[in-house]
Amino acid sequence: MTIRLSPPPSTDEWSDERNSPQKSSYYDRNLRQGPALIRARKPYLVKNLAVGAGLWCFAGAVYWYTLRAVGQDEFEDVKVPDTPRQPTKSN
């Protein structure tokens, strides 16, 4: 009994010399999503939208709070320097 080992198929994304990607079953030739990819992503759509909306609301709330907190500051403790003296011209 002889066992012949062949090399594994190429898993490289760029397989030929022209640097064109291998055909994927998830995209058509115009690189639009195919029906299989749309079906595979469908269960995660609502969850991803909910997480994205939550993150967007959190970032917006932090931004709003920061502007409100800074907007109430009077900056009375900041010393404004006097105007600098103008250099004299000597001719």
trRosetta pair geometry for C-beta under 8 A, 3 or more apart (Angstrom, degrees):
i j d omega theta_ij theta_ji phi_ij phi_ji
8 11 7.4 -11 127 -23 116 102
10 15 5.4 118 110 -123 142 105
12 15 5.6 139 84 -86 97 64
13 21 6.1 -29 166 -133 87 87
13 22 6.6 -129 -162 11 45 101
14 19 5.5 -12 -156 -137 125 60
14 20 7.6 131 -141 59 76 25
14 21 6.6 -60 -92 -97 63 53
14 22 7.9 -149 -96 -24 20 81
15 22 5.4 62 -4 -69 124 103
16 19 7.6 -110 82 -30 69 22
16 20 6.3 -5 54 42 110 89
21 24 7.2 -21 138 -22 118 104
24 27 5.0 44 77 30 111 94
25 34 6.9 -101 151 58 53 159
25 36 6.1 2 133 48 97 155
26 33 7.0 -36 161 -146 82 64
26 34 5.4 -164 -175 35 32 110
26 36 5.7 -106 -108 84 64 105
26 37 4.0 86 -164 -62 98 113
26 40 7.6 -49 -121 24 117 140
27 31 5.2 -1 178 -138 132 45
27 32 6.6 143 -155 64 78 31
27 33 6.5 -52 -104 -104 69 31
27 34 5.9 -145 -89 -19 15 98
27 37 7.0 30 -62 -22 60 149
28 31 7.2 -97 69 -24 60 13
28 32 5.3 -7 38 53 106 87
28 34 5.7 131 -42 -79 78 93
33 37 4.6 -120 -161 84 93 129
33 38 5.5 108 139 -55 122 86
34 37 5.2 96 55 10 70 100
34 38 7.2 -133 101 -4 37 91
35 38 5.6 -56 -146 38 35 112
35 39 6.2 34 156 -18 68 105
36 39 5.8 -55 -149 38 30 110
36 40 6.3 29 153 -20 65 108
37 40 5.6 -54 -144 36 33 111
37 41 6.2 22 160 -12 67 110
38 41 6.1 -63 -144 42 27 103
38 42 6.5 49 153 -50 62 98
39 42 5.7 -35 -150 -1 31 122
41 44 5.9 -76 -167 49 57 103
41 45 6.4 78 141 -59 83 90
42 45 5.7 -32 -152 -10 36 119
43 47 7.9 12 141 6 64 117
44 47 5.4 -67 -156 50 55 110
44 48 5.4 54 149 -25 86 110
45 48 6.1 -61 -146 38 23 107
45 49 6.3 20 158 -17 62 109
46 49 5.8 -55 -147 38 30 111
46 50 6.3 31 154 -20 65 106
47 50 5.7 -55 -148 36 31 111
47 51 6.4 26 156 -14 66 106
48 51 5.9 -54 -144 39 32 108
48 52 6.1 32 156 -18 65 110
49 52 5.7 -56 -143 41 29 112
49 53 6.1 30 157 -19 65 107
50 53 5.9 -54 -144 37 28 109
50 54 6.3 30 155 -19 62 107
51 54 5.7 -55 -148 37 31 113
51 55 6.4 29 155 -16 65 106
52 55 5.9 -55 -146 38 30 108
52 56 6.2 30 155 -19 65 108
53 56 5.6 -54 -144 38 31 113
53 57 6.3 31 156 -19 65 106
54 57 5.8 -55 -146 37 29 109
54 58 6.3 30 155 -19 64 106
55 58 5.7 -53 -146 36 32 112
55 59 6.3 29 157 -16 66 106
56 59 6.0 -55 -147 39 29 108
56 60 6.2 29 154 -18 63 110
57 60 5.6 -56 -145 40 30 112
57 61 6.2 32 156 -22 65 106
58 61 5.8 -54 -147 34 29 110
58 62 6.5 28 155 -17 64 104
59 62 5.8 -53 -149 36 32 110
59 63 6.3 33 152 -19 64 108
60 63 5.6 -55 -147 38 32 113
60 64 6.1 32 155 -19 67 107
61 64 5.7 -52 -142 38 31 111
61 65 6.2 31 157 -18 65 107
62 65 5.9 -55 -144 38 28 110
62 66 6.3 30 156 -21 63 108
63 66 5.9 -56 -149 35 27 111
63 67 6.5 23 156 -14 63 107
64 67 6.0 -59 -150 38 29 107
64 68 6.3 27 154 -17 65 109
65 68 5.7 -58 -147 38 31 111
65 69 6.1 28 157 -19 67 109
66 69 5.9 -56 -144 38 28 108
66 70 6.2 17 162 -8 65 111
67 70 6.1 -59 -139 44 28 102
67 71 5.7 32 160 -26 64 114
68 71 5.8 -56 -139 35 24 114
68 72 6.8 21 162 -19 59 107
69 72 6.5 -63 -158 30 26 106
69 73 7.5 35 147 -32 58 100
70 73 5.7 -44 -161 11 43 118
75 78 4.7 -24 180 16 91 123
81 84 7.9 26 129 -58 119 75
